[in-house]
Amino acid sequence: MIILLLLRCKHTIRIPVNLERHKEQYRLKRKENIAFLKRLKKTNPQKLDSIIHPVHEEVFACTDCLKCANCCKTTSPTFTTRDITRISKRLGMSPKDMEDKYLRRDTEEDFVLKSTPCAFLGEDNYCNIYDVRPKACQQFPHTNRRRQHQLLHLTEKNLEVCPAVFEIVDKLKQQLTLHKINKYE
């Protein structure tokens, strides 16, 4: 399926699509997008996945995340115990030393990075621990996961961070306006 989508992709999104422009577009469409996602939450859960996943595939077939890396520069993933064990082993340090050096507990008591940009992000936007990166990074921006009705709150948050998520939501608004969202309820 991805090969077919690549053929339909006229160009790879050259993201620093201008992140300042992205921030402005996010600000301008924030209320509209929040209202749209609230309506989308009312969609039949099984149908919602079948609506969002193809749009995710289409957008990411044309997106080069290495041109952006805004997620790595501005936010922190959560680190599970398994993530910490795996990454600390790769770094040749104990899990406790990794926690002390790179992580802190947030208000929900999850482990997150002490600071941004991510300490593991290289100047070339490549992740220095890509093969052992946290599960939250592997799944970001979560628009291709199952049970989207449970994840729309993440999509709402990720609209601000990820230009590709912003494009996914824009495409969904266009698509569902054409087909009337009520058909999917």
C-alpha positions, 0 to 999 in steps of 0.5 A: 500500500505504501508503494502505491501511496508513494506513486501518488505523492507528488513531492516529499513535504519539505518540513521546515515547512516553516515551523513559524508558519505552522505555529501561526496556522495552528493558532488560527485553526486551533478552535476549528480543529478542536471542534472537529476532533470533538465531532470525530470522537462521536464517529463509530470507533471501527469506522474511525480507524478506517477513516484516519489510517489511510490519511495517515499513510498518505501524509507520511508517504510524503513526509520526511520527518528528518527535515523537521524533528520538531517533536524531538526538539520541543516535547518529551516522550514518556519513558517506560521501565522497559525503555529505560532498561533498553536504552541504558544498556545501549548507553552502557550505564545503569538504569539509575544513572540514566534516570539521574542524567537524563530524566525526571518525573512529571506531575503524573509521575511518568519519566520524561526528559529533563530538558528539550531538545532531546539529548539523543537528537543529533544535529542532523535530526537523526536519533542517536538511539533510534534502534532502542528509542522509547515506545512513545517515539516509535508510535509518534504521532499515534495516528496510525494506531488502532482505537483512534477514538481513544487517542484523539486527545493525543492528536489534539496535542500533536497538532501543535507539534507536528506539521504532518498531524496538522495536515492529516486533520486538514485532509480529514476535514476536507474528506469528511466535509465531502462525505458528511461526517454523519455517514460515519456515525 
